[in-house]
Amino acid sequence: MKRLYNATFYTMNEMETMNELYIDEKGLIVDAPIQGVDIEHIDMQGQFIYPAFIDCHLHLMGYGQFLSRLHAKGIPSKEALIQFIFDHMNPHMIYIEHYKPWMNIQKADLDVISNDIPIYLRHEDYHGMTLNSKALEIMDFMSEDGILKEEDATKAIQSIPKHEIETLTSFLLKAYHQLNKYGIIGGHSDDLYYFNGYHDTLKAFFDASKKHPFYNHLLVHHRTLHDHVNNPIVQNDFVELGAVKMFYDGTTGSKTALMSTPYVDQSFGMRIMDKDVFKHQVRLAREAQMPVAVHVIGDQGLLEVAEILKEIPVKKGCYDRVIHASYANQEAIELLKTLDVFLDIQPQFLTTDLPHTLELFKSIPNMIFPFKTYHDEQILYGYSSDAPVEDPNPLLGIYAAVTRDIGYPFQESQKMTRYQAIKAYTTHAWILSKHQGGYLKPNHPANFVVFKKDLFDIHETEFKTLEVSQTWMLGKNMYQAP
């Protein structure tokens, strides 16, 4: 067994700390040394240790693919991106992640680059695509400007040739390694529809988890529910299947999030599904004895989703999930309080997305990223990144939650404490899992992240630069900083 000493261990049971930790041969925390068992003593050199992080909503395979592909992050202008594409010409396909739609590149611009090679620009909110004529031809779709949103963008993704399972597995392994560097040892992920179909994509998760331990809690996209119900697959210690994923609205950046206040163009957003179609999908999930996980960003969308979940409730002992819930109103809050629901919140959206989207509204909505209200009303929640939309570093999310910094502190009454924000990345996510975790206490797995500085004491700006020293999972050191 192992004894870790000379450190401050935050148990996350309030602000309780310990100065040593015992880990048995199974990778579980125990309260004392086991008689007759050899002990390896490990000096942690005065560092600060917390339960390992969990990302409550991301796209693990999508993030690994992002790490493996060309992307437009950091490219400052339309002209620079077009030059970047010229510099990275490929005879088979050009695919660029994280394109910023404000650059206003259209089909005609891409056709100047090539009419023969399909070109795909994936929008940074991952709800849109910009294609050239060749790519539109491949997907058998007509568009004057080549800019596709929501369901049309999904069809474009589906028209791209599939990867081999080995390639999908390599995406996951790349994601796991990078996430370990951020202190993350598990993620709640939505990938099972966007790649090679339910079975091949799920097989890649099983293959990857055998090579690199990582907790994968996978949503089942509503379009793959039939595959899931009719071909049940045995789960293992690192792959578990969760709620049925569906979409109710879009994003604020594309003005498709369903709002009660108008955008500058007098629109109010959109429903991805008609209400009756959405209710039908929820009922199908209920017939399968499953909760749902609903993407909804706008306040009007949130209210309507809450009303539908009230009308078609989840079975006892389960939690429906609301993904994002970025905008709210008091009526929706009051309804959410009565439901068995868990919110997957992305604090970084506030610091990265909000400064650009506020100008899209005629008047500023009242409740924007109401983190503190959700907490005070005792609505369950966890924090996440939606990677690859955002950098999955939890410290950036903690910074956003405690500062609400968009150049100035935005709606300061909604600031979270550091303890609350760290709890949302550690303890809260385990509510939805068959496993237990999120605390440093006996009978819990020895999953923890190590820092050279105390997260409860550093200056706020240090959250943006502090790096993980070590990441441990089941009593093994998975990542050691150089």
C-alpha positions, 0 to 999 in steps of 0.5 A: 500500500501507499502512504502519501504525506507532507501535503494538504489534502482537501477532502471536499467535505466542507473545508476539512483537510488531512495531512496524509493519505493511505491507499490500499492495493485496490486503489481505494483510500483507507483510514489507517495502515493495514497491519502486515502490509508493506508501505511505500512512503511518498513525500508530496513536498508540501503540495495541495491535493483535491479530488480529481476533476470530472467534466460534466459535459464534453465530447471526448472523441470530438476533443481528440479529433480536434487535437488531431486536426487543423483548427482556426484557434488563434487565427485573427482574420478572414485573410489569415485563415484563407492563407492558412487553408492554402498553406495546408492544402490536402488532395483529399479533403480540407477540414478546419475546426473552430472557425469563427463565423464573424469572419464571414467566409462563404462558399464563393471564398472557398471555391476560389481555394478549390472547386475540386477538393471538399472544404469544411469549416466547422463553426466554433459553437459546433452547431454550424458548418461552412462548405465549398461547392464540392463539399455541398455536392458530396452531401447532395445539398443546395446552399447559396452561401454554403453556411449550414446550421443545426440539422443541416450542419449535422447532415454535412458531418454525416456525409464525411467519410468515416474513420477506422475504429483504430483512428477513433480509439486514437482520438480518445487516447489523445483526449485522455492524455491531454485531460489528465494534464488538466487533472481530469480523470472522467467525462460525461460525453456525447459522441455516439451519433457523430462518428461511425454509428453507435456500435463502432463508436462505442467499441472504440470507447471500450478499446481505449478504456482498456489501454488507458483508464478513464471514466466515460459516462456516455449519452445516447443520442436520440437517433441511436436509441433504437440501437441501444435498446435493441442491442444492449451492450455490457458496460464495464468499470470505465464505460457507462451509458447515461441519458438520451441526448436531444436538442431543443434549441441552438446557440446564441452565437447563431441566434438560434437559442430560443429566447423570450427577448428578441435578437437585434434582427427581431428573431427569437431563435428556434426550436430544433424539434417541434414541441410535439416531436420533442415530446414524442422523443421524451416518451420514447426515452421513458419507454426505455426507462431512461432519463433525457439530456436536453441541450437548451440555452435560451430562457424560453427554451428552458421554460418549455423544456421544464414544462415538458419534463414536468408533464412527462416525468423521469422515473424515480431514482433518476435525473434528467439533464439540462445541458447549458441552461445559460439563460433563465427566467424566474418561471423556469427556475420555479419549475426546475426546483420541482423536478429531478433534474441536473444542470450541466453548466459551462462557466467559460461560456461567460468569459469567452462567448458572452462578451460577443453575444450580448450585442446580438440582443436588442436588450440584455436578458435578465438572468444570464448564467445565473450560477448562484441562483441555481445553487441557492435554489438547490437545483443540482448542477455540475461544471463542464467545458463542452470541449472542444468548444472550450478549453477543458482546463477546469481552472479556467471554468473556476476562474469564470465562475468566481470572477464573472470577468468579461472585461468587468465583473458581470452581474456580480451577485451571481459569483460563486465561491471557490469552494462551490466552484471546485465542488462542481468539478469534483463531487457533484458529477458523481451523483449521476454515476454508478461509481462513487467519488469526488471526496478524499475519504475512506472507501472512495477511489484514490482519484486526486489532482495535485497542485504546488499552490493552494486553490483557496489561496492563490490570486484569482488571475493565477487560475489562468496560469497555474498548472497541474503537478500530478493526476492520480487515478485509482492510486496510480500516478497517471500524469506527472508534470515535467 
